[in-house]
Amino acid sequence: MKTCPYCGKEYPDDAALCAEDFRVLVPADLCTGGNIKKRWALTPGQIFSAGAFAVLSAFCGVGVVCLLVRVLASPLPKAQQLDALAGSIRLMVAGGAIGFIFGSACALFFFRRRPLSAQLEVERKYVSTAGLANIFLGVPVFFIFLTIMMAYDPLARRVGERFAPYCLLGIITGIVSAGLILRDHIPRRLQLPIGLLGWLLTIGFLFWYDWFRMNAVVHP
């Protein structure tokens, strides 16, 4: 018998690659009791996942500071609210730096080299099947965001304001269904980096859209 060193699934002796993760299979006796002392070298997908998680954490740090500033400045007139946001750039940078450091620490914990049995336990605990599915939702969420931001107005002009929300709901349902079907055909080892990329693009576009909208208010 052979075993996948990543997911632990067993295969017959004539198999070479894991059908789920496309990892090279090893003899099952090498995986018994965690005898593999080090996990395999980090793959490009894992390295990208670690970096994407750190950047996402930085975005979250900036977003938390921006949200706090907006809540505190909400009683002020619009012009003073914008001045408060402009004056909080250093705080946003500090929040982003703290988020990046936190995300990097979490990524180093998750992807560091450790005994195989310990690594599998970490992944089962922190990234279960349901957790991986939630991360992969970043892909359809990104396309839903693009659809709402870029296609709703043309859709409303074509079908009318009354029917546009129903058409948009149908499009969103189709995007989510396509994402679920796509996930079933993507190797498990690629679902994490692809999902993180989707969330990274979504949050990045949200920041860009908010900044663009704020500039439009300042410079109409």
C-alpha positions in Angstrom: 0.0 0.0 0.0 1.0 3.6 -0.6 -0.2 6.7 1.2 -0.5 10.4 0.2 1.9 12.3 2.5 -0.5 15.3 2.4 -4.0 14.0 2.9 -3.3 10.5 4.2 -5.4 8.7 1.6 -4.3 5.1 0.8 -3.7 3.7 -2.7 -2.6 0.4 -4.2 1.1 -0.2 -4.8 0.9 0.5 -8.5 -0.4 4.1 -8.0 2.0 7.0 -8.3 0.1 10.2 -7.6 -2.7 11.1 -5.2 -6.0 11.7 -7.1 -6.9 14.5 -4.7 -3.7 16.4 -4.2 -1.4 15.2 -7.1 1.3 14.5 -4.5 3.9 11.7 -5.0 2.7 8.7 -3.0 5.1 7.1 -0.5 5.0 3.6 1.1 2.4 3.4 3.8 4.8 2.1 6.4 6.8 5.4 6.2 3.7 7.3 7.3 2.8 5.0 10.2 3.2 6.8 13.5 4.4 9.9 11.9 7.8 8.4 11.0 8.2 11.0 8.2 10.1 13.6 10.3 9.7 16.5 7.9 6.9 17.3 5.6 7.6 17.8 1.9 9.2 21.1 0.7 6.7 24.0 0.4 5.0 24.1 -3.0 4.5 27.4 -4.9 0.8 27.2 -4.1 1.6 27.1 -0.3 4.1 29.9 -0.6 1.5 32.0 -2.4 -1.1 31.1 0.2 1.1 32.3 3.0 1.8 35.6 1.2 -1.8 36.1 0.3 -2.9 35.5 3.8 -0.4 38.1 5.1 -1.6 40.7 2.6 -5.3 39.9 3.4 -4.5 40.5 7.1 -2.9 43.8 6.2 -6.0 44.9 4.3 -8.1 43.9 7.3 -5.9 46.0 9.6 -6.3 49.0 7.3 -10.1 48.4 7.0 -10.5 48.2 10.8 -8.8 51.6 11.3 -10.7 53.1 8.4 -14.0 51.9 9.9 -13.2 53.2 13.3 -12.3 56.6 11.9 -15.5 56.8 9.9 -17.7 55.8 12.9 -16.0 58.4 15.1 -16.3 61.1 12.4 -19.9 60.2 11.4 -21.4 63.1 13.4 -19.2 65.6 11.6 -20.1 67.3 8.2 -19.0 65.5 5.1 -16.0 67.7 4.4 -14.7 67.2 8.0 -15.2 63.5 7.7 -13.0 63.4 4.6 -10.4 65.6 6.4 -10.5 63.1 9.3 -9.9 60.2 6.9 -7.0 62.0 5.2 -5.5 62.7 8.6 -5.6 59.1 9.6 -3.4 57.8 6.8 -0.6 57.0 9.3 -3.0 55.1 11.5 -4.1 53.1 8.5 -0.5 52.3 7.6 0.1 51.2 11.2 -3.0 49.1 11.2 -1.9 47.5 7.9 1.6 46.8 9.3 0.1 45.2 12.4 -2.2 43.1 10.3 0.6 42.0 8.0 2.8 41.0 10.9 -0.1 39.0 12.5 -0.9 37.3 9.1 2.7 36.5 8.5 3.0 34.9 12.0 -0.1 32.8 11.3 1.2 31.8 7.9 4.5 30.8 9.4 2.7 28.7 12.1 0.5 27.0 9.5 3.1 26.3 6.8 6.2 25.6 8.9 8.0 22.3 8.5 6.8 19.8 11.1 6.2 16.0 11.4 3.7 14.8 8.9 1.2 13.6 11.4 1.3 17.0 13.2 0.9 18.9 10.0 -2.2 16.8 9.0 -3.7 17.4 12.4 -3.1 21.2 12.1 -4.8 21.2 8.6 -7.7 19.1 9.8 -8.2 21.4 12.8 -7.9 24.8 11.1 -8.8 24.1 7.5 -11.5 21.4 7.5 -13.5 20.6 4.4 -16.1 23.2 5.4 -13.4 25.8 6.1 -11.7 25.1 2.7 -15.1 25.5 1.0 -15.6 28.9 2.7 -12.1 30.0 1.6 -12.9 28.9 -2.0 -16.0 31.1 -1.9 -13.6 34.0 -2.6 -13.7 33.0 -6.3 -17.5 33.4 -6.9 -17.6 36.4 -4.5 -15.1 38.2 -6.6 -17.1 37.6 -9.8 -20.3 38.6 -8.0 -18.7 41.8 -6.9 -17.6 42.6 -10.5 -21.0 41.8 -11.7 -22.7 44.2 -9.3 -20.2 47.0 -9.8 -19.9 46.8 -13.5 -23.0 45.2 -15.0 -25.9 46.3 -12.9 -26.4 49.8 -14.4 -26.3 48.5 -18.0 -28.6 45.7 -17.0 -31.0 48.1 -15.4 -31.0 50.3 -18.6 -31.8 47.2 -20.7 -34.5 45.4 -18.7 -35.6 48.2 -16.4 -35.2 49.0 -12.8 -38.1 46.8 -11.8 -36.7 43.5 -13.3 -32.9 44.2 -12.9 -32.7 42.9 -9.3 -34.3 39.6 -10.4 -32.0 39.2 -13.3 -29.0 40.0 -11.0 -30.2 37.4 -8.6 -30.3 34.8 -11.4 -26.8 35.8 -12.5 -25.5 35.5 -8.9 -27.1 32.1 -8.5 -25.4 31.0 -11.7 -22.0 32.3 -10.5 -22.3 30.4 -7.2 -23.4 27.2 -8.9 -20.5 27.5 -11.4 -18.1 28.0 -8.5 -19.4 24.9 -6.7 -19.1 22.8 -9.9 -15.6 24.3 -10.5 -14.5 23.4 -7.0 -15.2 19.7 -7.6 -12.8 19.7 -10.5 -9.9 21.5 -8.9 -7.3 19.5 -6.9 -7.6 20.1 -3.1 -4.1 21.4 -2.9 -5.0 24.3 -5.3 -8.3 25.3 -3.7 -6.6 27.2 -0.8 -4.4 29.5 -3.0 -7.1 30.0 -5.6 -9.7 30.9 -2.9 -7.3 33.3 -1.1 -6.6 34.9 -4.5 -10.3 35.5 -5.0 -10.6 37.1 -1.5 -7.5 39.2 -2.1 -8.8 40.5 -5.4 -12.3 41.2 -3.9 -10.9 43.2 -1.0 -8.4 45.0 -3.2 -11.2 46.1 -5.6 -13.4 47.1 -2.7 -10.6 49.4 -1.4 -10.1 50.8 -4.9 -13.8 51.4 -5.4 -14.1 53.1 -2.0 -11.1 55.3 -2.7 -12.4 56.1 -6.2 -15.8 57.0 -4.7 -14.2 59.2 -2.0 -12.2 61.1 -4.6 -15.3 61.6 -6.7 -16.9 63.3 -3.6 -13.9 65.5 -3.0 -13.4 66.3 -6.7 -16.9 66.2 -8.4 
